[in-house]
Amino acid sequence: MAIRHVCALVLLGAGALVLLVSVLAFVVLPRPFARLHALSPASSLGLPLVALASAVETGPGRAALKLLFIAGVAAFAGSVTTMALARARQEEAAAPGWKEPS
């Protein structure tokens, strides 16, 4: 087994573990802000780790560069999306007459 393949498997396993823990936390946590907090690592760490594992397995070349670009965009966009959703939820909760859904 090549060292590149082993590194890709380790990265893939780490990414899958982060995604699994995030999904389990999402299912267990009751409130929307807590759920957003649980999903943030999935989008900002889990997906980039999986894309990085694919880039390592692919080897040097244009495909690996595309995968690294996807990993960078996912890491950035994940945190920005989480922040935007939390802000929208907070503004919705501040509206007059709003009640917390059960």
C-alpha positions in Angstrom: 0.0 0.0 0.0 1.5 3.3 -1.0 2.0 6.1 1.5 -0.3 8.4 -0.5 -3.1 5.9 -0.2 -2.6 5.5 3.5 -2.7 9.3 4.0 -5.8 9.5 1.9 -7.5 6.9 4.0 -6.6 8.7 7.2 -7.9 12.0 5.9 -11.1 10.3 4.7 -11.6 8.5 8.0 -11.1 11.8 9.9 -13.6 13.6 7.6 -16.2 10.8 7.9 -15.8 10.9 11.7 -16.4 14.6 11.8 -19.4 14.3 9.6 -20.8 11.4 11.7 -20.3 13.2 15.0 -21.9 16.4 13.6 -25.0 14.5 12.4 -25.4 12.7 15.7 -25.1 16.0 17.6 -27.7 17.5 15.2 -30.2 14.7 16.0 -29.6 15.0 19.8 -29.6 18.7 20.3 -33.0 20.4 20.8 -32.6 24.1 19.9 -31.9 25.6 16.5 -28.8 27.5 17.6 -27.3 24.4 19.1 -28.0 22.5 15.9 -26.3 25.2 13.9 -23.3 24.9 16.2 -23.3 21.1 15.7 -23.4 21.4 11.9 -20.7 24.0 11.6 -17.8 21.5 11.9 -19.4 19.3 9.2 -19.4 22.1 6.6 -16.1 23.8 7.6 -14.0 20.7 8.5 -15.7 17.5 7.4 -16.2 18.2 3.7 -12.8 19.8 3.3 -11.1 16.8 4.8 -13.0 14.5 2.4 -12.0 16.7 -0.6 -8.4 16.8 0.6 -8.4 13.0 0.9 -9.6 12.8 -2.7 -6.9 15.2 -3.8 -4.2 13.2 -2.1 -5.5 9.9 -3.7 -5.7 11.6 -7.1 -2.1 12.6 -7.0 -0.5 15.7 -8.5 -2.3 17.3 -11.4 -5.3 19.5 -12.4 -7.8 17.3 -10.7 -6.0 17.6 -7.3 -5.9 21.4 -7.7 -9.7 21.5 -8.4 -10.3 19.3 -5.3 -8.1 21.6 -3.2 -10.0 24.6 -4.5 -13.3 22.9 -3.6 -12.0 22.2 -0.1 -11.0 25.8 0.4 -14.3 27.1 -0.8 -16.2 24.6 1.4 -14.2 25.6 4.5 -14.9 29.3 3.9 -18.5 29.0 2.8 -19.4 26.6 5.6 -18.6 29.2 8.3 -20.2 32.0 6.4 -23.4 30.1 5.8 -23.6 29.1 9.4 -23.2 32.6 10.5 -25.8 33.9 8.1 -28.3 31.3 9.2 -27.8 32.1 12.8 -28.2 35.8 12.2 -31.4 35.2 10.2 -32.8 33.0 13.0 -31.9 35.6 15.6 -33.7 38.3 13.7 -36.7 36.1 13.2 -36.8 35.4 17.0 -36.7 39.1 17.7 -39.8 39.8 15.7 -42.8 40.9 17.7 -45.3 38.1 18.4 -42.8 35.3 17.6 -43.1 32.2 19.6 -40.5 29.4 19.9 -41.7 26.3 18.0 -41.8 23.2 20.2 
